[in-house]
């Protein structure tokens, strides 16, 4: 079978002009011509064109492709093996690039616009993007979630460090309150629970008492939150939950 230049261009998804150029530089010279001088391509020509397009897709220049294809020691199976290895290498590189882009997208979605070094400085071993997708699924339709996204999208490293310092200072005073022996319904404990709520309002979203008590229940029901508070002080998750509830009752 022989094919015209237009047919081959259609098969390969390239232009007739490209085929003319390949012929002009000797990269792909059609094996036949009509009496009128029109190019005709046979099956062997199509095989060579496929090889050319493979290597071009992999980033090789036309000069490099010519050297590879005209190597007298290389057979078609060697070309396929080499292309397979090059494709695997490229796929691996693209997968790494895709993972990096996905990570950046998640960070942007959560508003954590920090470098990896800054993230470690601010959050330590905690990954602020870890539950990004879950958070959006659970609360993405709420005004509180949207408000939080609007706020944190503009936060700098200094803002996050300030929030971190506020939280750590509150945590130290809350632990001291627990160690005082007073119960979670005491005035001092409920004052600290109110301060906890106000920090959320100030830094993330408006947190009415109904939402705050729901958070308190989640600190006990969700083992991830429980582990966070228990690492600070054993029994802290339940004590905080009870103090939040007592604060809501007290201020109702």
Secondary structure, 3 states (H helix, E strand, C coil): CCEEHHHHHHHHCCCHHHHHHHHHCCCCCCCEECCCCCEEECHHHHHHHHHHHHHHHCCCCHHHHHHHHCCCCCCHHHHHHHHHHHHHHHHHHHHHHHHHHHHHHHHHHHCCCCCHHHHHHHHCCCCCCCCHHHHHHHHCCCHHHHHHHHHHCCCCHHHHHHHHHHHHHHHHHHHHHHHCCCCCCCHHHHHHHHHHHHHHHHHCCCCCHHHHHHHHHHHHHCHHHHHHHHHHCCCHHHHHHHHHHHHHHHHC
